[in-house]
Amino acid sequence: MSHDKKILIILGLIVLVIAWKLIMIQSTIGIYYWDIFLYLNNALRMAHLGSSDTLYLPPFLPAILSIFFRLGFVGESTVFIVSGAFYILGVLGIYQLLRLRFDEFESFTGALTFASATLILAWAVTGSLDVPAISLSIWAVYLTLLAKRRDSRFYYLAFPVAMAAFLTRYTSALIIIPMLLAIIMDSKPKFRQVGLGMLLGVLLYLPFGLFFYRNLKNPLPFLGQFTSTASGSVTAVNPGYNPDSLYYLRHLPEYLSALPSKNYMLIINPSSAGPNPIAYIILTIIVTGIILYIIRNRSLLNNLRGFKLIILLFLSVALLAIFGRISYALAEILIFLWALSIYWLLKDVDLDNLDINLVMATWFLAFLYMHSFHAVKVDRYFITVLPAIAYSMSLGINEISNLLKWEHAKPILSIFASLLLLSSAVYYISGMPLDYPIVDAEREAAAWLKEHDPHYHSRVIASDRGPAFSWYLKDYVFTRRMNEKNKALFYKLFYELKPDYYIYWSSNNPKIRGYKIIYNKDGVIIAEKISL
């Protein structure tokens, strides 16, 4: 067995243990996040076991879950295990991607940087779309580079995988930018293979487009979302509203290694938890590596002249000037042109791995600019940038080792960094909470209602957390939430519906005429309509 395969097996075993531990913890916590219930309810709808009114959401993960639901595995553990499988797939994929540029030790450390990042650990098995989408994106870019470097037939896989990433999370569409850049940098363009690969990607979309058309009368429901995202049209009412364009960069240390907490909200939002000192060691290695890389290649930069250099400098200044200020759609065009200008300047220079370096730089900038521009800032959105951070970690190990000029520098530095990363992961996981009272309270309330009214399926039920109780009751529950700034609208919609039961959190405290409280425990209240 080759040394490379041994390293890959060791990495696989490590992430398997991490995934198993995370699944065990998540199984005791359960599901709290609103969006995850939407995906579960969509999966139930696809399996013809429930109903949902959010079928416009990305369908790929719910479609996979629906297969297991049809086989009888209807439960939260199913989504945790499937998500864990995507996590493992993503870590193995980033290792293979890094191996195109670095040796086994450097790639192992880079892959662990991705696998042990607290932002990844927090969301890896929750059922959120972020980790499955980034895992598929990693493989799409890897297969594209394989097609360029080794065998163009890998395009037949690259584009369908990219389409799967898009169908898992619509913002993954931006992965096409580094993919197209890699294709353009191919000295011998494979138009036939690229075209056929794109066609296969479209074919993968067709059944989902048909699903959208049958249920929504619109085969492209994501177009409206792209329009609003590109314009940044969000108001301060949104709980994630944050106009700080440097938000993600400020909290980069916490995303890499944050302090653990028994507060589940600090786990899924590590920016509020504070950084572990290990985060600064990781960042030091990354920044040092980038600086050393630039210094090592400064002679090439000094020899650059002409109109193309002027264009590069202009685009570089423009990118810095527009950061977080203009629509990300325009920024993505500038990023692509910036990367192309670097390629045109350096393609005839003897510079190894120019293609993958530019691909990863473009990946980093494309997603950073998009999320930094948008007014809604949510920690988990930064997961899209972490593969590029992992690449930078491997680059840092490589450059520092080359500077030391010692034959054992790479393995020793890699092992040292890997042990730090593993210790960070173990420390973080060991400090995670084992339950979340809010989840327990909602589960108990749903179980009580089932026992109280065995015919609840024939009742009209509403809740301020409709998606959660739709999942627990396996029946559609209307969402009616009190908005302090528009109470009149709440009461109008509520009394138009006139639900038989209303389940809500006591903190919302709506005054509902014609209803009596029949359940009140741990903050969850069930009110029943008074029969006249």
C-alpha positions in Angstrom: 0.0 0.0 0.0 1.4 3.4 -1.0 2.2 6.0 1.7 -0.5 8.3 0.2 -3.2 5.7 0.7 -2.1 5.1 4.3 -2.4 8.8 5.0 -5.8 8.9 3.3 -7.0 6.0 5.4 -5.8 7.6 8.6 -7.6 10.8 7.7 -10.7 8.8 6.9 -10.7 7.1 10.2 -10.1 10.4 12.1 -13.1 12.1 10.4 -15.2 9.0 10.8 -14.7 9.2 14.6 -15.4 12.9 14.6 -18.6 12.4 12.5 -19.7 9.6 14.8 -19.2 11.7 17.9 -21.0 14.7 16.4 -23.9 12.5 15.4 -24.2 11.2 18.9 -24.2 14.7 20.4 -26.6 16.0 17.8 -29.0 13.1 18.4 -29.2 14.1 22.1 -29.7 17.8 21.2 -32.1 17.3 18.4 -33.0 20.0 15.9 -33.7 23.6 16.7 -32.8 25.7 13.6 -35.9 26.8 11.6 -34.5 26.1 8.1 -33.6 22.5 8.9 -37.2 21.7 9.7 -38.2 23.1 6.3 -35.8 20.7 4.6 -37.2 17.8 6.6 -40.8 18.7 5.8 -39.8 19.0 2.1 -38.3 15.5 2.3 -41.6 14.2 3.9 -43.5 15.8 1.0 -41.2 14.2 -1.6 -41.7 10.8 0.2 -45.5 11.4 0.2 -45.5 11.2 4.0 -46.3 14.8 4.8 -46.9 18.3 3.4 -44.9 21.4 3.0 -45.3 24.8 1.4 -41.6 25.6 0.9 -40.8 23.3 -2.1 -39.0 26.2 -3.8 -36.0 25.6 -1.5 -32.9 23.6 -2.7 -34.2 20.1 -3.3 -31.2 17.8 -3.5 -30.7 17.0 0.2 -34.4 16.6 0.8 -34.6 14.3 -2.2 -31.9 12.1 -0.7 -33.6 12.1 2.7 -36.9 11.2 1.1 -35.4 7.9 -0.2 -34.5 6.9 3.3 -37.9 8.0 4.6 -39.6 5.8 2.0 -37.6 2.9 3.2 -38.9 3.5 6.7 -36.1 5.4 8.3 -38.2 8.5 9.2 -36.4 10.3 12.0 -33.9 12.9 12.9 -31.0 10.4 13.1 -31.4 9.9 9.3 -30.6 13.5 8.5 -27.7 13.5 11.0 -26.1 10.4 9.4 -26.6 11.6 5.8 -25.1 15.0 6.8 -22.2 13.2 8.5 -21.6 11.2 5.3 -21.3 14.5 3.3 -18.9 15.8 5.9 -16.6 12.8 5.5 -17.0 13.1 1.7 -15.9 16.7 1.8 -12.8 16.1 4.0 -11.6 13.3 1.7 -12.3 15.5 -1.3 -10.3 18.4 0.0 -7.4 16.1 0.7 -7.5 14.8 -2.9 -7.7 18.4 -4.1 -4.7 19.5 -2.0 -2.7 16.5 -3.3 -2.8 18.1 -6.8 -0.4 20.7 -5.3 1.1 19.5 -2.0 2.6 16.3 -0.6 0.8 13.9 1.7 1.7 15.6 5.0 0.8 19.1 3.8 -2.4 17.9 2.3 -3.3 16.0 5.5 -2.8 19.1 7.6 -4.9 21.2 5.1 -7.7 18.6 5.2 -7.7 18.7 9.0 -7.9 22.5 8.9 -11.2 22.1 7.1 -12.4 19.1 9.1 -11.6 20.6 12.5 -12.8 24.2 11.9 -15.3 25.0 14.6 -17.7 26.4 12.0 -17.6 23.0 10.3 -17.9 21.0 13.5 -20.9 23.1 14.6 -22.9 22.5 11.5 -21.5 19.3 10.0 -24.3 16.9 11.0 -27.1 19.3 11.9 -29.0 18.8 8.7 -28.2 22.2 7.3 -27.4 22.5 3.6 -24.0 24.3 4.1 -21.7 21.3 4.6 -23.2 19.0 2.0 -23.1 21.9 -0.5 -19.5 22.7 0.1 -18.5 19.1 0.0 -20.0 18.7 -3.4 -18.4 22.0 -4.5 -15.0 20.6 -3.4 -15.4 17.6 -5.6 -16.6 19.6 -8.5 -13.5 21.8 -8.5 -11.3 18.7 -7.9 -12.8 16.9 -10.9 -12.4 20.0 -13.1 -8.7 20.3 -12.3 -8.3 16.5 -12.9 -10.0 17.0 -16.3 -7.6 19.8 -17.1 -4.4 18.1 -15.9 -5.0 14.4 -16.6 -8.1 13.2 -18.4 -10.7 15.5 -20.0 -13.4 12.9 -19.4 -13.6 14.0 -15.8 -15.6 16.9 -17.1 -18.4 14.4 -17.5 -18.5 14.1 -13.7 -17.4 17.7 -12.7 -20.5 19.5 -14.1 -23.1 17.1 -12.8 -21.5 17.3 -9.3 -21.5 21.1 -9.6 -25.2 20.9 -10.5 -25.7 18.7 -7.4 -23.9 21.4 -5.3 -26.2 24.1 -6.8 -29.3 22.0 -6.1 -28.1 21.5 -2.5 -27.6 25.3 -1.9 -28.3 27.8 -4.6 -25.4 30.1 -3.8 -23.1 27.2 -4.7 -23.7 28.4 -8.3 -20.6 30.7 -7.7 -18.4 27.6 -7.8 -18.7 27.9 -11.6 -16.4 30.9 -11.5 -13.2 28.9 -10.4 -14.4 26.0 -12.6 -14.6 28.2 -15.7 -11.2 29.8 -14.8 -9.6 26.3 -14.8 -11.1 25.5 -18.1 -9.9 28.7 -19.7 -6.4 28.1 -18.4 -6.3 24.8 -20.2 -3.7 25.2 -23.0 -5.6 22.6 -25.0 -9.3 23.4 -24.6 -11.6 20.3 -24.6 -14.7 22.0 -25.9 -16.4 18.7 -26.7 -15.9 17.2 -23.3 -16.8 20.5 -21.5 -20.0 20.8 -23.6 -21.0 17.2 -22.9 -20.3 17.7 -19.2 -22.5 20.7 -19.2 -25.2 18.7 -20.9 -25.0 16.0 -18.3 -25.4 18.7 -15.6 -28.5 20.0 -17.3 -29.9 16.4 -17.5 -29.4 16.1 -13.8 -31.4 19.2 -13.3 -34.4 18.1 -15.4 -36.2 15.9 -12.9 -35.9 18.6 -10.3 -37.1 21.2 -12.8 -40.1 19.0 -13.5 -40.7 18.7 -9.8 -40.7 22.5 -9.4 -43.0 22.9 -12.4 -45.5 20.3 -11.1 -45.7 21.8 -7.6 -44.9 25.5 -8.2 -45.7 26.0 -11.9 -42.2 27.4 -12.2 -39.2 25.3 -13.3 -36.7 28.0 -12.1 -37.9 29.1 -8.7 -34.4 30.2 -7.6 -34.2 33.2 -10.0 -36.1 35.5 -7.7 -33.8 34.6 -4.9 -30.7 35.5 -7.0 -32.2 38.8 -7.9 -32.8 39.9 -4.3 -29.4 38.6 -3.2 -27.6 40.4 -5.9 -29.3 43.7 -5.0 -28.8 43.2 -1.3 -32.4 44.1 -0.6 -32.7 43.4 3.1 -34.2 45.6 5.9 -33.0 46.0 9.4 -36.0 43.9 10.6 -34.2 40.8 9.5 -32.5 39.2 12.6 -29.3 38.7 10.7 -29.1 42.2 9.4 -25.5 43.5 9.8 -24.1 46.1 7.3 -20.5 45.5 8.5 -18.7 44.3 5.3 -15.7 43.2 7.4 -17.8 41.0 9.7 -16.6 37.7 8.4 -12.9 38.7 8.4 -13.2 40.0 12.0 -14.5 36.7 13.2 -12.2 34.4 11.1 -10.3 33.3 14.3 -13.6 32.0 15.9 -14.5 30.2 12.6 -11.2 28.3 12.8 -11.0 27.6 16.5 -13.5 29.0 18.9 -14.0 28.4 22.6 -16.5 25.6 23.4 -19.7 26.5 25.2 -22.6 24.7 26.9 -24.9 27.2 25.3 -26.0 25.7 22.0 -26.6 29.1 20.4 -22.9 29.9 20.9 -22.0 26.6 19.2 -23.9 27.4 16.0 -22.9 31.0 16.2 -19.2 30.8 17.1 -18.5 34.4 16.4 -20.0 35.2 19.8 -18.0 32.5 21.6 -14.5 34.0 21.5 -11.4 32.6 19.8 -9.2 29.7 21.0 -5.5 30.8 21.0 -4.9 28.0 18.5 -6.7 30.1 16.0 -4.0 32.6 16.0 -1.3 30.0 15.4 -3.3 28.7 12.4 -3.6 32.3 11.0 0.1 32.9 11.6 1.0 29.9 9.6 -1.4 30.9 6.8 -0.3 34.6 6.6 3.4 33.6 6.8 3.0 31.2 4.0 1.3 33.7 1.7 4.0 36.3 2.4 6.8 33.9 1.8 5.1 32.8 -1.5 5.0 36.4 -2.7 8.6 37.1 -1.7 9.8 33.9 -3.4 8.1 34.9 -6.6 8.8 38.6 -6.5 11.4 38.4 -9.2 8.7 37.3 -11.6 6.5 40.2 -10.6 9.4 42.6 -11.0 9.8 41.6 -14.7 6.2 42.2 -15.6 5.6 45.1 -17.9 3.1 46.5 -20.4 -0.6 47.1 -20.8 -1.7 43.9 -19.1 0.2 44.9 -15.9 -1.7 48.2 -15.9 -5.0 46.3 -16.2 -4.0 44.0 -13.3 -3.1 46.9 -11.1 -6.3 48.7 -12.0 -8.4 45.6 -11.2 -6.6 45.0 -8.0 -7.2 48.5 -6.8 -10.8 48.3 -7.9 -11.4 45.1 -6.0 -10.1 46.7 -2.8 -12.2 49.8 -3.4 -15.5 48.1 -4.0 -15.3 45.5 -1.2 -18.8 45.4 0.4 -19.9 48.5 -1.5 -21.4 47.4 -4.8 -23.6 44.4 -5.9 -21.7 41.2 -5.6 -22.7 40.3 -9.2 -20.5 43.1 -10.5 -17.8 42.2 -8.0 -17.7 38.6 -9.3 -17.1 39.8 -12.8 -14.2 41.9 -11.6 -12.8 39.0 -9.6 -12.9 36.8 -12.7 -11.2 39.4 -14.9 -8.6 40.0 -12.2 -7.7 36.3 -12.1 -7.6 36.2 -15.9 -5.3 39.1 -16.0 -2.9 37.3 -13.7 -3.0 34.3 -15.9 -2.3 36.2 -19.1 0.6 37.9 -17.4 2.2 34.7 -16.0 1.1 31.9 -18.3 4.4 32.1 -20.2 6.5 32.2 -17.0 7.8 29.1 -15.4 5.5 29.2 -12.4 4.3 25.9 -11.0 0.7 25.3 -10.0 -0.5 28.7 -11.4 -3.9 27.1 -12.3 -4.8 25.7 -8.8 -3.4 28.8 -7.1 -5.7 31.1 -9.1 -8.6 28.7 -8.8 -8.4 28.7 -5.0 -7.8 32.5 -4.8 -10.9 33.0 -7.0 -12.9 30.6 -4.8 -11.9 32.6 -1.7 -12.7 36.0 -3.2 -15.9 35.0 -5.0 -17.7 33.8 -1.8 -16.1 36.3 0.5 -17.3 39.2 -1.6 -20.8 37.8 -2.0 -21.4 37.2 1.7 -19.7 40.4 2.8 -21.8 42.5 0.4 -25.1 41.0 1.5 -26.6 42.7 4.5 -27.6 39.5 6.2 -24.5 38.1 8.0 -24.8 34.5 9.4 -21.8 32.6 10.6 -22.5 29.4 8.7 -22.4 31.3 5.4 -18.6 31.5 5.7 -18.4 27.7 5.4 -18.2 28.4 1.6 -14.7 30.0 2.1 -13.1 27.4 4.3 -11.7 25.1 1.5 -9.6 28.1 0.4 -8.5 28.6 4.0 -7.5 24.9 4.1 -5.5 25.4 0.9 -3.7 28.4 2.5 -2.8 26.3 5.5 -1.1 23.7 3.3 0.6 26.5 1.4 1.9 27.9 4.7 3.4 24.5 5.8 5.0 24.2 2.3 6.5 27.7 2.2 7.8 27.6 5.8 9.3 24.2 5.3 11.1 25.3 2.1 12.5 28.3 4.0 13.9 26.1 6.7 15.7 23.9 4.1 15.6 20.8 6.3 14.5 17.5 4.9 12.3 16.7 7.9 10.8 20.1 8.2 7.6 19.2 6.2 6.6 16.1 8.2 7.5 17.6 11.6 5.7 20.9 10.9 2.7 19.1 9.5 2.5 16.8 12.5 2.8 19.7 14.9 0.1 21.6 13.1 -2.1 18.5 12.8 -1.9 17.8 16.5 -2.9 21.4 17.3 -5.9 21.1 15.0 -6.9 17.8 16.5 -6.6 19.1 20.0 -8.7 22.1 19.0 -11.4 19.8 17.6 -11.3 17.5 20.7 -11.5 20.4 23.1 -14.4 22.0 21.2 -16.4 18.8 20.8 -15.9 17.8 24.4 -17.4 21.1 25.5 -20.5 20.9 23.4 -23.9 20.7 25.2 -25.7 17.4 25.3 -29.2 18.9 25.2 -31.1 22.1 24.4 -34.1 22.7 26.6 -36.1 24.5 23.9 -36.0 21.4 21.7 -37.0 19.1 24.6 -39.9 21.4 25.4 -41.2 21.4 21.9 -40.9 17.6 21.5 -42.8 17.1 24.8 -45.6 19.5 23.8 -46.0 17.7 20.4 -46.1 14.3 22.2 -48.7 15.6 24.7 -51.0 16.9 21.9 -50.8 13.6 20.1 -52.0 11.8 23.2 -54.5 14.5 24.2 -56.2 14.4 20.8 -55.6 11.2 18.7 -57.6 12.8 15.9 -55.3 15.8 15.6 -54.7 15.1 11.9 -58.2 16.3 11.2 -57.6 19.6 13.2 -56.3 22.9 12.0 -53.2 23.6 14.0 -51.0 26.8 14.0 -47.8 27.7 15.8 -45.2 30.4 16.0 -42.8 27.6 15.0 -44.9 26.0 12.3 -42.1 24.0 10.6 -40.9 22.5 13.8 -44.4 21.2 14.8 -45.1 20.1 11.2 -42.1 17.8 11.6 -43.0 16.6 15.1 -46.7 16.0 14.3 -46.0 14.7 10.7 -48.8 17.0 9.6 -49.0 20.5 8.2 -49.0 23.2 10.9 -49.6 26.8 9.9 -47.1 29.4 10.9 -48.5 32.4 12.8 -45.9 34.5 14.5 -46.4 37.6 16.5 -44.6 40.7 15.1 -44.4 43.4 17.7 -44.2 46.0 15.0 -47.4 44.8 13.2 -49.6 43.1 15.7 -52.7 43.9 13.7 -51.5 41.7 10.8 -50.9 38.8 13.2 -54.4 38.9 14.6 -56.0 39.4 11.1 -54.2 36.3 9.8 -54.8 34.3 13.0 -58.6 34.9 13.1 -58.9 34.3 9.4 -57.4 30.8 10.0 -59.2 30.1 13.3 -57.0 27.1 14.2 -58.3 24.5 16.6 -55.0 24.6 18.4 -52.3 27.2 18.7 -48.8 26.3 20.0 -46.6 29.1 20.9 -43.8 30.2 23.2 -44.9 32.0 26.3 -42.3 34.8 25.6 -44.4 35.8 22.6 -47.5 36.3 24.9 -50.2 37.1 22.4 -53.6 37.9 23.8 -56.0 35.5 22.0 -59.7 35.9 22.5 -61.8 32.7 22.2 -59.0 30.3 23.3 -58.1 28.6 26.5 -54.7 27.3 27.6 -54.7 23.5 27.9 -50.9 23.0 28.2 -48.2 25.1 29.7 -44.8 23.5 30.4 -41.2 24.7 30.1 -42.3 27.8 28.1 -44.4 26.1 25.5 -48.2 26.8 25.6 -51.0 25.0 23.7 -54.2 27.0 23.4 -57.4 25.3 22.3 -60.3 27.1 20.5 -63.3 27.4 22.8 -66.3 25.7 21.2 -69.4 27.9 21.3 
